C-alpha cells in the first residue's frame, strides 16, 4: 500500500515559528513534526510514500532526502502554484495506482491507520474519512455519520449553534485511485470544501471511520504548546529519541548537569544540553539540542529549540524560543510569548505574555516589550560598545560572525596595508582570532599574527610594525563567558566612532571585497613581541636604580602570557616577586572578585614586609595595588598617584583624565603649576589626548601614555619613580590631599534617557555645569556627574564632596531625581 503526506503548508498561523521554514519542519519534542507521520506510516507497514510540496519544498527535500534514513522510500511532487489539498494529491496521480492513504505532514497522531484501511475495504468505500472526537470542534470539519459509518452530513468550522457532533475530520483519508478522476487538473481544489461535498451529492460510497487514540492538528501556537504537554503526559505514543531516567525525565546524549541543577519532570532535554549550577528545569519543559542554561536560570512549561543560550538568572515561563535565540542575564519571557530564530535579547529585558518577536532581532538591554515585533529591530545597528564588539563566546560571537567581521574590516582597508591580530590566549579567543584572520585575508589584506599577547603588547606591536590598525580578542574581566573584539588604529588607539561606522556599514551591507587567488592576503607570524615589549619597558626606566632599591612585591595575575613575560621582566630589574595564592577562594576568580580579596593580599604584604601588593587583570590593562602599609590603592587613586608622579617629575606638565576623575588632581596641578585636561570617559577619547605629541613632550620621562591602560608599564614606572625619589608608596600617597568620592548606578529605560538629560540641563540652566560627557553640576560642597551608560539602561551618578557623607548625599540626590523623572514620564 502507498501513502501521501501533504506537506505543502506555509503555517501562517504559527508565525514566527514558520518564518523561513515550512510547517512540517517545525520541531515538536525536538523532532520535525513530519517525522512522526513518516514513522507512523512505517509502523503500519507502509514504506512507499509520496510527499506533496509547495512552500519551501527544498527544505523538506534536504531534511528527509530519499527517506532511506527513516526506512522508507520517498518521492516528491512539487506544485508550481497552490492547488489545495485535493489538487496537490491529484498532482501525484502517476504514483497512485492502488488504494492509498492521505495524511497530514503537520499533525501529531498515533491513530491505528490500518484499522481505517480495513474499515474502508470492508465497506467497499470510494473514500473514507478518519474521524476523532474532540472537546471543542469549532476549528474543524464536523461530520455526522449513519450507524454503518456512511457519511450523512458535514460542516466546515461551524459556530456553536451549528455543532451537531463532536466527530471531526482529522485530514486523514483512505482513498481509491478512482477518486482522482473527480479532481480537476491544475486547479485549486480542496477535499473538504469541494471533493467530499460532490461525492456526497452524487451518493458515492463516502464513509467516516471513528478511531480511538490521539490526534492534534497543530494549527496555532496554543495547539503547538499543547502537543508538547500531551507528549510529556504520555497521551500520544511517539519515539522521543531520548533515554527515560524515571520521574518523567527524558535525557538525550551528552547532557551535562551541574551540581545543584534541579529537574522536575515531566521534561525532555535534548542532546548535549548543559545546565548550570542552581538552574531549575521545571515540569513540561522541552529543551532542544546543544542548548545552554546558565546559572540560576528557571524554566517552566517552556519550549526551547536547538542552540538556545540562556544566560545566568534568566526566566522563561510558558514561552517558545526558536533556534539559536540568546537570552542575556536576568531577562524574562512570559506565557504565550514566542521569540524567532537568532534573536538576541539583552540583559534585564522583559518579554510580556503573548508577545511575538520575528527572527533576527536585536533587543536592547533593559527593554520591556509589550507588543509584537515584526519589522525593525527594536534596537540599534551599532556593533560597537564601550571597548569594541562584545558578546557571549560561541553564541553571540561565533566563528562565522568573526569571519564576516574580519572580511568587513579588511574591506575598509587597501590591499597594500597590513593589520595586527592577536588574542589573550584562551581557547575561545584563539578560535575567534583564527576566524577573524580568515576574513581579513579574504579581502586581500596582510595579517601580522602576534599570537597570544596582552592588549598593551598589541598596541605596542601595531605602532612598531607600522600597521594600519589591529584587532585583539580577549575575555571579559568580569564575565569569563563574554569576549571582546577590540579595534585600534595605526597609533594603537581604540577606534573612534567614524572608524567604527565604516566597519559597521561594511558588515551590515555585506560589502566584502573578495580577493582572487594569488591576491589573498598573506599571514606573517610574529611570536616574539612579548619579548620586544619587555625589552622596551625595561629600557624606558632606570634599571640600576630599581635594582638598587631591592623591591619586594606580592603579585597575582592570571593570564598565561603574563606568566611567560612578567617574572623574567621583574627578575631583570632585580624585583623579588612572591606569588599571591588565592586557591582558598572557590568563587569565580575575575579581576573584580580578586579585588574583594584585598584584605588577604594586604595581610600577605604586611607578613612578607613587601613594598607592594599587586593584582593585574587578564588583559594586562588594569592594576590594583596594596601599599607597604597594607592600604588599598584602587584604580581611581592610582590615577591620582600617576598624575602626582608626572607633576612632581615635570612641573608645568598637562595630564589628561576622564571627566569622572576627582578634583584633587586639579589641586595637585596647582601645586606644581600643571594643567588638567578632562575628556569623555570612553577609552579612545582619553587615549587620543594621552598620545598627542604636545602632551607627551610636556610629560618627559613619566609619560601618561606609559601608564594608561597598561598594568605592566604602570607598575614598572611607579617603581622607577619610587626608586628615584627614595620613597615608599605609602609616603607618596600621604602627600595627596584628602578627597571623597562615590558612585552609584540607577536604572533608566532607554526611552527615558533623553528626557532625563534634557530635564536636568534645563533645570540647571545658568548654573555652573559642563557637558563634556553627561552633565556635571558644580555645587558649593562638591560636584555630581550624571552620565548615561552607552550600553545599559542605566545612569551612572558620580559625586565628590568635602566628606564621604556629602559625596554619597550628592549621588543619592541625583539618583533619586532620575527616578522621579522616569516615574513622571510613565505617568
PyMOL commands that set and color helices and strands:
alter all, ss='L'
color gray80, all
select helices_A, chain A and resi 12-14+23-25+33-43+57-64+68-70+84-90+93-95+113-122+137-139+160-162+177-182+191-201+221-232+399-411+427-442+455-465+497-509+529-539+543-549+560-572+591-595+598-608+635-649+664-671+683-690+693-699+704-707+711-725+729-734+750-763+804-826
alter helices_A, ss='H'
color red, helices_A
select strands_A, chain A and resi 2-6+27-28+31-32+48-53+73-78+100-104+107-109+127-133+141-145+151-156+167-175+206-210+215-217+243-244+249-251+256-257+262-263+267-269+274-275+280-281+285-287+292-293+298-300+303-304+309-310+315-317+320-321+326-327+332-333+338-339+344-345+350-351+356-357+362-363+368-369+389-392+418-423+446-452+469-475+482-488+523-525+552-557+576-579+612-616+623-626+632-633+654-658+675-679+740-747+769-770+775-779+782-788+794-801
alter strands_A, ss='S'
color yellow, strands_A
deselect
rebuild
show_as cartoon
